[in-house]
Amino acid sequence: MRNLQLSLNQTQKIRLQTALEKLESLSSKSNANSTLTVADSIPIYEEGILKGHGTSDRKGELVATVCGVVERINKLIYVRSLRSRFKPETGDIVIGRVIEVAQKRWKLEINFTQDATLMLSSMNLPDGIQRRRTAMDELNMRSIFTENDLVCAEVRSSHNDGSLQLQARNQKYGKLEKGQLLTVEPYLVKRRKQHFHHLEQYGIDLIIGCNGFIWVGEHVEVRDIMVLDQANDSEQQIGNSDRSSMDVDGQDGTFTPLETRQNICRIANAVRVLSALGFSITMEVILETVNLSNTMNLDIHEMLGSEFYVLVAESEAERRSSLTKRKR
Protein backbone atom coordinates (compact mmCIF):
# COMPACT_ATOMS: atom_id res chain seq x y z
CA MET A 1 0.00 0.00 0.00
CA ARG A 2 2.84 2.35 -0.87
CA ASN A 3 2.13 5.91 -2.00
CA LEU A 4 -1.60 5.55 -1.29
CA GLN A 5 -2.91 9.09 -1.03
CA LEU A 6 -6.53 9.32 0.03
CA SER A 7 -8.50 12.06 1.74
CA LEU A 8 -9.80 10.01 4.67
CA ASN A 9 -11.75 11.33 7.63
CA GLN A 10 -10.86 10.16 11.12
CA THR A 11 -13.37 7.30 11.14
CA GLN A 12 -12.17 5.98 7.78
CA LYS A 13 -8.54 6.16 8.91
CA ILE A 14 -9.30 4.04 11.97
CA ARG A 15 -11.30 1.50 9.93
CA LEU A 16 -8.59 1.22 7.27
CA GLN A 17 -5.81 0.88 9.85
CA THR A 18 -7.78 -1.81 11.71
CA ALA A 19 -8.36 -3.80 8.50
CA LEU A 20 -4.70 -3.56 7.45
CA GLU A 21 -3.50 -4.61 10.91
CA LYS A 22 -5.82 -7.61 10.76
CA LEU A 23 -4.45 -8.57 7.35
CA GLU A 24 -0.88 -8.20 8.61
CA SER A 25 -1.55 -10.41 11.63
CA LEU A 26 -3.12 -13.09 9.43
CA SER A 27 -0.16 -12.97 7.06
CA SER A 28 2.39 -13.16 9.89
CA LYS A 29 0.65 -16.18 11.40
CA SER A 30 0.60 -18.09 8.11
CA ASN A 31 4.27 -17.32 7.35
CA ALA A 32 5.61 -17.32 10.88
CA ASN A 33 8.13 -20.08 10.21
CA SER A 34 9.20 -19.03 6.71
CA THR A 35 9.40 -15.22 6.70
CA LEU A 36 12.94 -13.84 6.88
CA THR A 37 14.76 -10.53 6.86
CA VAL A 38 18.34 -9.83 5.82
CA ALA A 39 20.96 -11.80 7.84
CA ASP A 40 18.36 -14.13 9.40
CA SER A 41 19.47 -17.73 9.78
CA ILE A 42 17.78 -20.36 7.61
CA PRO A 43 17.23 -23.71 9.37
CA ILE A 44 18.67 -26.75 7.60
CA TYR A 45 17.06 -30.15 8.14
CA GLU A 46 19.22 -32.30 5.88
CA GLU A 47 22.72 -32.51 4.46
CA GLY A 48 23.81 -31.79 0.92
CA ILE A 49 21.52 -28.83 0.37
CA LEU A 50 21.83 -26.52 -2.65
CA LYS A 51 22.04 -22.78 -2.01
CA GLY A 52 19.74 -20.77 -4.25
CA HIS A 53 18.89 -17.13 -4.81
CA GLY A 54 18.80 -14.93 -1.72
CA THR A 55 21.02 -17.18 0.41
CA SER A 56 24.65 -17.04 1.47
CA ASP A 57 27.04 -19.11 3.60
CA ARG A 58 28.45 -17.20 6.58
CA LYS A 59 30.68 -19.01 9.07
CA GLY A 60 29.12 -22.35 8.22
CA GLU A 61 25.59 -21.01 8.63
CA LEU A 62 23.04 -20.38 5.85
CA VAL A 63 21.66 -16.85 6.04
CA ALA A 64 19.26 -14.78 3.95
CA THR A 65 20.54 -11.88 1.84
CA VAL A 66 17.08 -10.51 0.95
CA CYS A 67 13.77 -10.10 2.74
CA GLY A 68 11.20 -12.70 1.77
CA VAL A 69 9.89 -16.23 2.25
CA VAL A 70 11.93 -19.42 2.32
CA GLU A 71 11.11 -21.86 -0.47
CA ARG A 72 12.33 -25.46 -0.55
CA ILE A 73 12.34 -27.64 -3.69
CA ASN A 74 13.90 -31.00 -2.87
CA LYS A 75 17.40 -29.98 -1.71
CA LEU A 76 17.30 -26.50 -3.21
CA ILE A 77 16.74 -23.69 -0.71
CA TYR A 78 16.13 -20.12 -1.86
CA VAL A 79 14.43 -16.96 -0.60
CA ARG A 80 11.54 -15.57 -2.66
CA SER A 81 11.45 -11.80 -2.24
CA LEU A 82 8.03 -10.33 -1.54
CA ARG A 83 8.56 -7.27 -3.74
CA SER A 84 10.56 -7.84 -6.90
CA ARG A 85 10.75 -6.93 -10.55
CA PHE A 86 9.32 -9.08 -13.29
CA LYS A 87 11.55 -12.09 -13.98
CA PRO A 88 10.23 -13.85 -17.07
CA GLU A 89 10.08 -17.61 -17.27
CA THR A 90 9.31 -19.87 -20.21
CA GLY A 91 5.56 -20.17 -20.63
CA ASP A 92 4.66 -16.87 -18.96
CA ILE A 93 1.68 -15.03 -20.44
CA VAL A 94 2.68 -11.43 -21.13
CA ILE A 95 1.09 -8.36 -22.70
CA GLY A 96 3.32 -5.99 -24.63
CA ARG A 97 3.20 -2.88 -26.78
CA VAL A 98 4.83 -2.88 -30.20
CA ILE A 99 7.58 -0.24 -30.33
CA GLU A 100 9.34 -1.23 -33.55
CA VAL A 101 8.69 -3.24 -36.70
CA ALA A 102 12.04 -4.68 -37.78
CA GLN A 103 13.17 -7.29 -40.29
CA LYS A 104 11.07 -10.42 -39.78
CA ARG A 105 10.34 -9.43 -36.19
CA TRP A 106 8.49 -7.08 -33.90
CA LYS A 107 10.01 -5.54 -30.78
CA LEU A 108 7.69 -5.27 -27.77
CA GLU A 109 7.92 -3.39 -24.49
CA ILE A 110 6.81 -5.80 -21.74
CA ASN A 111 7.73 -4.01 -18.49
CA PHE A 112 11.15 -5.70 -18.39
CA THR A 113 14.72 -4.42 -18.44
CA GLN A 114 14.97 -5.34 -22.14
CA ASP A 115 12.53 -5.33 -25.01
CA ALA A 116 11.16 -8.69 -26.15
CA THR A 117 11.25 -10.01 -29.72
CA LEU A 118 8.35 -11.64 -31.55
CA MET A 119 9.56 -13.33 -34.73
CA LEU A 120 7.36 -13.51 -37.81
CA SER A 121 7.94 -17.27 -37.84
CA SER A 122 6.70 -17.57 -34.22
CA MET A 123 3.11 -16.53 -34.78
CA ASN A 124 0.03 -17.53 -36.72
CA LEU A 125 -0.50 -15.87 -40.06
CA PRO A 126 -3.85 -14.18 -40.77
CA ASP A 127 -4.84 -16.95 -43.20
CA GLY A 128 -4.24 -19.56 -40.50
CA ILE A 129 -2.26 -21.83 -42.82
CA GLN A 130 0.94 -23.44 -41.53
CA ARG A 131 3.55 -22.63 -44.19
CA ARG A 132 6.95 -21.06 -44.70
CA ARG A 133 7.07 -17.28 -44.40
CA THR A 134 7.72 -15.55 -47.69
CA ALA A 135 8.99 -12.13 -48.70
CA MET A 136 5.37 -11.05 -49.23
CA ASP A 137 4.59 -11.93 -45.59
CA GLU A 138 7.48 -9.75 -44.49
CA LEU A 139 6.20 -6.83 -46.57
CA ASN A 140 2.75 -7.20 -44.99
CA MET A 141 4.00 -7.24 -41.38
CA ARG A 142 2.47 -3.83 -40.65
CA SER A 143 -0.93 -5.16 -41.63
CA ILE A 144 -0.64 -7.60 -38.71
CA PHE A 145 0.95 -5.46 -35.98
CA THR A 146 2.13 -1.88 -36.17
CA GLU A 147 3.64 0.54 -33.66
CA ASN A 148 1.68 1.07 -30.42
CA ASP A 149 -0.46 -2.05 -30.97
CA LEU A 150 -1.09 -4.15 -27.87
CA VAL A 151 -0.20 -7.83 -28.26
CA CYS A 152 -0.73 -10.83 -26.02
CA ALA A 153 1.95 -13.51 -26.33
CA GLU A 154 3.82 -16.23 -24.46
CA VAL A 155 7.47 -16.30 -23.43
CA ARG A 156 9.18 -18.84 -25.66
CA SER A 157 12.75 -18.63 -24.36
CA SER A 158 15.21 -16.37 -22.58
CA HIS A 159 18.93 -16.03 -23.21
CA ASN A 160 21.94 -15.37 -21.01
CA ASP A 161 22.13 -11.75 -22.13
CA GLY A 162 18.58 -11.16 -20.88
CA SER A 163 16.90 -11.04 -24.29
CA LEU A 164 13.49 -12.67 -24.65
CA GLN A 165 11.81 -14.53 -27.48
CA LEU A 166 8.01 -14.54 -27.63
CA GLN A 167 5.56 -16.69 -29.55
CA ALA A 168 1.89 -16.41 -30.49
CA ARG A 169 1.06 -19.70 -32.14
CA ASN A 170 -2.45 -19.96 -30.73
CA GLN A 171 -5.74 -18.28 -31.61
CA LYS A 172 -6.03 -16.89 -28.07
CA TYR A 173 -2.89 -14.80 -28.62
CA GLY A 174 -2.64 -11.78 -30.87
CA LYS A 175 -3.74 -8.17 -31.11
CA LEU A 176 -5.86 -6.66 -28.31
CA GLU A 177 -8.55 -4.13 -29.13
CA LYS A 178 -11.63 -2.50 -27.57
CA GLY A 179 -10.54 -2.40 -23.96
CA GLN A 180 -8.27 -0.90 -21.31
CA LEU A 181 -4.67 -1.70 -20.42
CA LEU A 182 -3.83 -1.45 -16.72
CA THR A 183 -0.36 -1.51 -15.18
CA VAL A 184 0.23 -2.96 -11.70
CA GLU A 185 3.32 -4.04 -9.81
CA PRO A 186 4.43 -7.45 -11.19
CA TYR A 187 4.76 -8.97 -7.72
CA LEU A 188 0.99 -8.58 -7.26
CA VAL A 189 0.40 -11.12 -10.08
CA LYS A 190 1.05 -14.74 -9.15
CA ARG A 191 1.72 -17.41 -11.75
CA ARG A 192 -1.32 -19.62 -12.14
CA LYS A 193 -2.57 -22.30 -14.50
CA GLN A 194 -5.04 -19.93 -16.16
CA HIS A 195 -4.39 -16.28 -17.03
CA PHE A 196 -7.14 -15.96 -19.65
CA HIS A 197 -10.60 -15.41 -18.19
CA HIS A 198 -13.94 -14.94 -19.92
CA LEU A 199 -16.40 -13.22 -17.59
CA GLU A 200 -19.61 -14.36 -19.25
CA GLN A 201 -21.96 -12.38 -16.99
CA TYR A 202 -20.24 -9.16 -18.12
CA GLY A 203 -19.23 -10.13 -21.67
CA ILE A 204 -15.62 -9.26 -20.84
CA ASP A 205 -12.23 -10.85 -21.52
CA LEU A 206 -9.75 -10.50 -18.65
CA ILE A 207 -6.08 -11.26 -19.31
CA ILE A 208 -3.77 -11.05 -16.29
CA GLY A 209 -0.24 -10.81 -17.63
CA CYS A 210 2.64 -12.06 -15.52
CA ASN A 211 4.54 -8.86 -16.35
CA GLY A 212 2.04 -6.66 -14.51
CA PHE A 213 0.04 -5.64 -17.59
CA ILE A 214 -3.67 -6.45 -17.27
CA TRP A 215 -6.11 -6.29 -20.16
CA VAL A 216 -9.84 -5.71 -19.70
CA GLY A 217 -11.71 -5.73 -22.99
CA GLU A 218 -14.76 -6.78 -24.93
CA HIS A 219 -15.10 -10.54 -25.40
CA VAL A 220 -13.79 -11.82 -28.72
CA GLU A 221 -14.90 -15.20 -30.01
CA VAL A 222 -12.10 -17.44 -31.27
CA ARG A 223 -13.64 -18.75 -34.47
CA ASP A 224 -12.40 -21.34 -36.91
CA ILE A 225 -10.71 -19.99 -40.04
CA MET A 226 -12.65 -22.39 -42.29
CA VAL A 227 -15.95 -21.14 -40.91
CA LEU A 228 -14.87 -17.55 -41.59
CA ASP A 229 -13.92 -18.41 -45.18
CA GLN A 230 -17.30 -20.03 -45.80
CA ALA A 231 -19.05 -16.99 -44.36
CA ASN A 232 -17.03 -14.68 -46.59
CA ASP A 233 -17.89 -16.77 -49.68
CA SER A 234 -21.60 -16.59 -48.89
CA GLU A 235 -21.41 -12.83 -48.37
CA GLN A 236 -19.88 -12.35 -51.80
CA GLN A 237 -23.03 -13.80 -53.39
CA ILE A 238 -25.30 -11.13 -51.92
CA GLY A 239 -26.73 -8.55 -54.37
CA ASN A 240 -25.80 -4.90 -54.50
CA SER A 241 -29.03 -3.87 -52.78
CA ASP A 242 -28.30 -6.13 -49.84
CA ARG A 243 -24.73 -4.86 -49.65
CA SER A 244 -25.87 -1.28 -49.25
CA SER A 245 -28.02 -2.24 -46.27
CA MET A 246 -25.19 -4.28 -44.79
CA ASP A 247 -22.89 -1.25 -44.96
CA VAL A 248 -25.28 0.61 -42.67
CA ASP A 249 -25.76 -2.26 -40.27
CA GLY A 250 -22.10 -3.31 -40.45
CA GLN A 251 -21.13 -0.44 -38.21
CA ASP A 252 -22.66 -2.35 -35.31
CA GLY A 253 -19.90 -4.93 -35.66
CA THR A 254 -17.25 -2.38 -34.63
CA PHE A 255 -19.35 -0.65 -31.99
CA THR A 256 -18.96 -1.62 -28.35
CA PRO A 257 -22.31 -1.46 -26.49
CA LEU A 258 -22.65 1.02 -23.66
CA GLU A 259 -23.24 -1.73 -21.08
CA THR A 260 -20.05 -3.51 -22.12
CA ARG A 261 -18.04 -0.29 -21.86
CA GLN A 262 -19.45 0.33 -18.40
CA ASN A 263 -18.49 -3.21 -17.35
CA ILE A 264 -14.97 -2.65 -18.67
CA CYS A 265 -14.63 0.54 -16.64
CA ARG A 266 -16.06 -1.08 -13.49
CA ILE A 267 -13.68 -4.06 -13.66
CA ALA A 268 -10.75 -1.74 -14.47
CA ASN A 269 -11.53 0.39 -11.41
CA ALA A 270 -11.65 -2.75 -9.27
CA VAL A 271 -8.12 -3.60 -10.45
CA ARG A 272 -6.95 -0.07 -9.68
CA VAL A 273 -8.30 -0.24 -6.13
CA LEU A 274 -6.73 -3.65 -5.45
CA SER A 275 -3.40 -2.49 -6.86
CA ALA A 276 -3.39 0.67 -4.75
CA LEU A 277 -4.09 -1.36 -1.61
CA GLY A 278 -1.32 -3.84 -2.48
CA PHE A 279 -3.57 -6.91 -2.73
CA SER A 280 -2.83 -9.84 -5.02
CA ILE A 281 -4.59 -9.56 -8.39
CA THR A 282 -6.67 -12.66 -9.11
CA MET A 283 -9.93 -13.18 -10.96
CA GLU A 284 -11.73 -14.20 -7.75
CA VAL A 285 -10.70 -11.07 -5.85
CA ILE A 286 -11.54 -8.83 -8.81
CA LEU A 287 -15.03 -10.31 -9.09
CA GLU A 288 -15.60 -9.93 -5.36
CA THR A 289 -14.62 -6.27 -5.60
CA VAL A 290 -16.95 -5.73 -8.57
CA ASN A 291 -19.81 -7.49 -6.76
CA LEU A 292 -19.19 -5.33 -3.69
CA SER A 293 -19.56 -2.18 -5.79
CA ASN A 294 -22.79 -3.51 -7.31
CA THR A 295 -24.15 -4.45 -3.88
CA MET A 296 -23.45 -0.94 -2.59
CA ASN A 297 -25.11 0.52 -5.73
CA LEU A 298 -22.02 2.60 -6.45
CA ASP A 299 -21.44 4.38 -9.72
CA ILE A 300 -18.26 3.61 -11.61
CA HIS A 301 -16.53 6.85 -10.59
CA GLU A 302 -17.49 6.32 -6.93
CA MET A 303 -15.35 3.17 -6.84
CA LEU A 304 -12.28 5.40 -6.70
CA GLY A 305 -13.57 7.22 -3.62
CA SER A 306 -12.06 6.88 -0.16
CA GLU A 307 -15.01 4.96 1.32
CA PHE A 308 -14.77 2.18 -1.25
CA TYR A 309 -11.06 1.67 -0.54
CA VAL A 310 -11.91 1.13 3.12
CA LEU A 311 -14.76 -1.25 2.24
CA VAL A 312 -12.48 -3.34 0.00
CA ALA A 313 -9.83 -3.57 2.72
CA GLU A 314 -12.42 -4.69 5.28
CA SER A 315 -13.91 -7.20 2.83
CA GLU A 316 -10.47 -8.67 2.08
CA ALA A 317 -9.72 -8.98 5.81
CA GLU A 318 -12.99 -10.85 6.36
CA ARG A 319 -12.32 -13.13 3.37
CA ARG A 320 -8.83 -14.11 4.54
CA SER A 321 -10.06 -14.58 8.10
CA SER A 322 -12.78 -16.97 6.92
CA LEU A 323 -10.26 -18.90 4.83
CA THR A 324 -7.98 -19.26 7.85
CA LYS A 325 -10.86 -20.59 9.97
CA ARG A 326 -11.77 -23.16 7.29
CA LYS A 327 -8.22 -24.50 7.22
CA ARG A 328 -8.35 -25.04 10.95
N, C-alpha and C positions, 0 to 999 in steps of 0.2 A: 504494500500500500504506500509506495514511495511517491512523493510529489503529489499527493492527493489534496487538492485545494477546494474546499467546500465551505460555503457560508452556513455553518450550523449554529442553531441556538443552543442554549445550555442543556436543555433536555435531550436534544439529538446527540450532542457530544457525549453525554453520559451513556445513552443507549448504545452508540457506536463503540465506545470504549469497552463497555461490558461485553458486547458480542465478540469483539476482537480478542479480549482476554480469555473468553470461553473457548474460542477457536485455538488460541495459543496453548491453553492447558490441555485440550484434547490432542493436539499435535505432539506436545511434549510427552504425554503419556504413551502414545503409540510408538514413538521413536526414542523412548528413554534409554534403551540399551544400544542404539546404533547411531545417535546423533553425536557428532564430534566438532570440536573447534581446532584451530591450529595448535600443534604441539601436543595434542591429546594422545594418550597411548591406546593402541588398538590391540585388544586381546587376541591371542593366537591359541587355537585349540588343537592344532596338529602340526607335524613337522613337514618340511619341504614345501612351504607355501610360496606362492609367486606374488611379488610386489607389483601392484598396478598403479594407475594414475592416482595422485593425491596421497601417496605414502612414501615414507623414507625410513631408512635404518639409522638409528642413532644410539650408539653404545649398546648394540645388541638388542635394541627394543624398536618395535615398529610403531612409528608415530604418523599422525596426519599432517599434511602440509597445506591443506585447504579445509574450509568449513563445509560440512556436508554430512552425508549418511553413508555408513559402511555397507558395501555390497560384497557378497561372497558368491563366486561361481566356481564350484569344485575347490581347487586350491588357490585360485586367483582371488586376491583381496585388493579392492580399490575403494576410493572415496568418491561418491557422486555428489558434486557441488549442487547446492540448492538453487543458486542463481548463476547461470552460465550462458555463454553465447551459443548460437546454433552450431552444432557439430554434425554435419551430414553423414548419414550411413546409407549403404546400398539398400534400396527399396523404399526410402523415405518419400512420402508424397509432399511435393513442394509446389508453390505458386510463385511465378516470376513475371517480371515485366521485360519485354524485349527492348534492348537498348541499341542493338546493332544487327544489321543483316549483312553477314560476311559470305565468303565463298563456301558454299555447301553447308552453311551452319548459321545458326542464330545465337547471339550472346544475350543471356538473361541475367537480370539483377534479382537475386534470391535472398537478400538479407544475410549475406555471408561475406567473408573477407575478400573473396574473389568472385568474379562473374562466372556463371555456369555456361556450358556449351551444349546446344541441342543440334545434333547433326541432322542433315536432310535424310540420311539413310536410317535414322533412328526413330522415325515417326511414320504414321500412316499417311498415304497420299490421299487427296480429296476423292479420287475415284475408287479408293478402297482396294485396289488390285495390288497384290504382292509382286513386284517386279523391280528390275534394276533402275536406278535413277539415271535419267538422261540429262543432256544439256538443256533441253526444253524445261525440265522440272526445275533446274537451277535458275533459269530465267524467270520462272513463275513463282519464285520463293516469296515475293512480296504480296502475292495474291493469297498466300496461306497465312503468314504472320508478317506484320510490319512493325515499325518502331512504336513503342508505347502500348502495344497489345499485351493483354494479360493471358498467360499460358499456364495450364496445369500440367505437370509432368512428374516423372519418377526418377530418382537418382539411380543411374545405371552403374557408375563406378567413380571412384576418387583416386587421385594419383598422389605421389609423394610430395609434389610441389604444391599441393592444395587445390589443383584444378579439378573441376567436376564435369562429368559427362551425364547428360540427361537423356531420357527416352520417353516417347509417347506413342507406343505401339498398340494402344487400346482405344476403343471408341469413347471411353469415359474421360480420356485426356484430351487436351486441345485448347482452343481459344475460349475465353470466358467473356460473356457479354450479358448486358441487362442485369446489373447488380452492383454491389458495393464491395470494395476491397478494404479490409480492416487490418491494421498492424498492431500486434501485441508482442510482449516479450516472449522469446522462444521457449524459455523455461516453463511458461504457463501451459504449454502444449505437450502432452505426454504421448509417446508412441503407442498406438493401439492397432488392433487388427483392422479396424474400419475407420477411414478418414472421410469417406464420401457418405453423405446422409441426404436422403430425400424426405423432407417433412411434408407428407401428403396432405395433412390438415391445413397447411398454409400454401401449398403449391410452390415450395421453395427448395432449392438445392443449397446445401451447406457443405463446404469443403474446408476442413481444418488442416492447414498445411503445417508440417513439422517445423518449418522455418519461421513461424510466427505470422504468416500471412493467412488471413481467413477470408473466404469468399462467401457472400450471401447473395444469391441471385435467383432469377426466375427458373423454374424447373424446365429442363431440356430433355426431351425424349431421345434415347439412343436407338435410332431406327436402322434397320437393315438397308444396306446400299442397294440390293436388288429390288427391294420394295420401292425405294425412292426412284429408281430407274423406270420401273413399271408405271409409277404415278406420273412421271414426267412424260412418258410416251403417250399416256391417255390424255394428258392435258394438251399435247400438240394437235390432237384431233378435234379439238373444240373449235367452233366457228368464230368468225370475227366478232359477231354480236355478243357471244358469250365472253369473249376475251375482254371486251370493253367493260362489261359488268364485273369481271374478276379483278380488273385493275383498280376499281373503286373499293371492292371488298378486300382486296389483297393487302391493303394497308393495315387491316386488323392483325395480320400475321406478324407484323413488326411492332405492334403496340402492346405495351405491358399494362394490364388492367390496373385500375386505381387500387383495388383491394390487395393485389399482389405487391404493388409498390409500398403500400402501408405495412404489409407483413415484412417486407425486406427491411424497412426502416426500424420496425419494432425489434426484430431479431438482432439487427446491427447495434441498436442501442443497448440491448441486453449484453452483448459481447463487450461493449465499451464500459459498462458498469462493472462487469466481472473483472475485466482487465485492470481498471483503476483500483479496485479493491485487492488485487493480487490473488484472485482465486483461479484455480485450474480451469481451463477452458475445455469442457466436454459437452457433447450434445445433450446429455441429461440435465446438466446444470443450466445450460442455455434455455432449454424448454421450461424448466421450473421457474426461471426468471421471467420468461415471457408470460407464463400462466399467472404468475404473481401480479404482473402489471394488468393483465386482463381481469383478474379477480378484483383488483382495487379500482377498476374502471378508469385507469389513467390514460391520458392521451400520450401520443408518441413522444412529444417534447417534454412531458412531465416525468418521463423515465430518467432524465438527466438531472432531475432536481435532488436536493439534499435528502429529502424524506425517503425517496426510493432507495438511495444508497444505504441508508440505515436499515430499511426493511429487508433488503437483500442480504446484508450482513447477519441480521437476526435469523432470517430463514436458513441461511447456510449453517449457522451455529446449531440450529435445531435439527437440521438434516444430519449433520455429522454426529451429533449427540445420539440421535436415534439409531444410527448405524453402529455406533460403539456399543449401545445397549443390546442390539441384536446379536453381535458377536459374542457377548458374554453369555 
